[in-house]
Amino acid sequence: MKRKYKVVACHRCGNAQITTANTSFTCFRCGANNRISRESILYLANSHEEAREELIRIKARKRS
């Protein structure tokens, strides 16, 4: 089975990050434990490179 890479957002601080988890992830910025839901998934990718490129675009949009 091939891994799916998800760009997800923390419900507490809004930090975006990449995970392959299916049920929950811990935010790198604030340490909050987040359940993965449709609302928390910002992008779904088949490769880490694709997810990384989208994460960079998402973070660039937040800064502007």
C-alpha positions as CSV (number, residue, x, y, z in Angstrom):
1,M,0.0,0.0,0.0
2,K,1.3,3.4,-1.0
3,R,1.6,6.2,1.6
4,K,-0.6,9.2,1.3
5,Y,1.0,12.5,2.5
6,K,-1.3,15.1,4.0
7,V,-0.7,18.7,4.5
8,V,-2.6,19.4,7.7
9,A,-3.4,22.4,9.9
10,C,-3.2,22.6,13.7
11,H,-6.6,23.4,15.3
12,R,-4.9,25.5,18.0
13,C,-2.2,27.6,16.3
14,G,-3.0,27.1,12.6
15,N,0.5,25.8,11.8
16,A,0.6,23.8,8.5
17,Q,2.8,20.6,8.3
18,I,3.1,17.3,6.5
19,T,2.1,14.0,8.0
20,T,1.4,10.4,6.9
21,A,-0.7,9.7,10.0
22,N,-4.3,8.5,9.5
23,T,-5.9,9.4,12.8
24,S,-3.9,12.1,14.6
25,F,-0.8,14.3,14.6
26,T,1.1,16.4,17.1
27,C,1.8,20.0,16.0
28,F,5.5,20.8,15.7
29,R,4.9,24.5,16.8
30,C,2.6,24.3,19.8
31,G,2.5,20.6,20.7
32,A,-1.2,20.2,20.4
33,N,-2.6,16.7,19.7
34,N,-4.9,17.0,16.6
35,R,-7.3,14.5,15.2
36,I,-7.2,14.3,11.4
37,S,-10.5,15.4,9.9
38,R,-11.6,16.7,6.5
39,E,-11.3,20.2,7.9
40,S,-7.7,19.8,9.0
41,I,-6.5,18.3,5.7
42,L,-5.4,21.2,3.4
43,Y,-3.9,19.0,0.7
44,L,-3.5,15.3,-0.1
45,A,-0.5,14.1,-2.1
46,N,1.0,10.8,-3.4
47,S,4.6,11.9,-2.9
48,H,6.5,13.7,-0.2
49,E,7.9,16.1,-2.8
50,E,4.4,17.1,-4.0
51,A,3.2,17.6,-0.4
52,R,6.4,19.7,0.4
53,E,5.8,22.0,-2.6
54,E,2.2,22.6,-1.6
55,L,3.2,23.2,2.0
56,I,5.6,25.9,0.8
57,R,2.8,27.5,-1.3
58,I,0.4,27.4,1.7
59,K,2.9,29.0,4.1
60,A,3.8,31.7,1.5
61,R,0.1,32.6,1.2
62,K,-0.2,32.9,5.0
63,R,2.7,35.3,5.1
64,S,1.3,37.7,2.5
